[in-house]
Amino acid sequence: MSNLNIISRKEICKQIGVSRDTLKNWIRKRNFPKPLNSSGREPLFDELCVKEWLLNNNNKDSNKGDL
């Protein structure tokens, strides 16, 4: 079984410098990875999928910081 590295929406926003609404829009319109099924209010994401998306969507809006 592989280990899953997770990152919260709050941490993603903080690290790449985007708002919560921007991240939600990216999920809907730009194929940003969807959050994992989790129990709790703060969405959690697979960190590797997020990093890959940022690398593949390298532009000024999606590459504002390092994860």
C-alpha positions in Angstrom: 0.0 0.0 0.0 1.4 3.4 -0.9 1.4 6.4 1.3 -0.8 9.3 0.3 0.4 12.8 0.9 -2.5 15.1 1.4 -2.7 18.9 1.5 -5.6 21.1 2.6 -7.3 23.7 0.4 -6.2 26.3 2.8 -2.6 25.3 2.5 -2.7 25.1 -1.3 -4.2 28.6 -1.4 -1.5 29.9 1.0 1.4 28.3 -0.9 0.5 29.4 -4.4 -1.1 32.7 -3.5 -4.7 32.2 -4.8 -8.1 32.6 -3.2 -10.5 29.8 -2.2 -12.8 30.9 -5.0 -10.0 30.7 -7.6 -9.3 27.2 -6.6 -13.0 26.3 -6.8 -13.1 27.8 -10.3 -10.0 25.9 -11.4 -11.7 22.6 -10.3 -14.8 23.5 -12.3 -13.2 25.1 -15.4 -9.5 24.1 -15.6 -9.4 20.5 -14.6 -7.7 21.1 -11.3 -7.7 17.9 -9.2 -10.8 17.3 -7.2 -10.6 17.0 -3.4 -10.4 13.6 -1.9 -13.5 12.1 -0.2 -12.9 12.9 3.4 -14.8 13.5 6.6 -14.6 17.1 7.7 -15.2 20.6 6.4 -11.8 21.4 4.9 -11.3 19.7 1.5 -8.1 17.6 1.2 -6.2 17.0 -2.0 -3.6 14.5 -3.2 -0.5 16.7 -3.1 1.2 14.8 -6.0 -1.8 15.4 -8.3 -1.8 19.1 -7.3 2.0 19.4 -8.1 1.6 17.6 -11.4 -1.3 19.9 -12.4 0.7 23.0 -11.5 3.6 21.8 -13.6 1.4 21.0 -16.6 -0.5 24.3 -16.3 2.5 26.5 -16.0 1.3 30.1 -16.3 1.2 33.2 -14.2 -2.1 32.2 -12.4 -1.3 28.6 -11.7 2.4 28.9 -10.7 2.5 31.5 -8.0 4.5 29.4 -5.5 6.0 26.1 -4.7 4.3 23.2 -3.0 
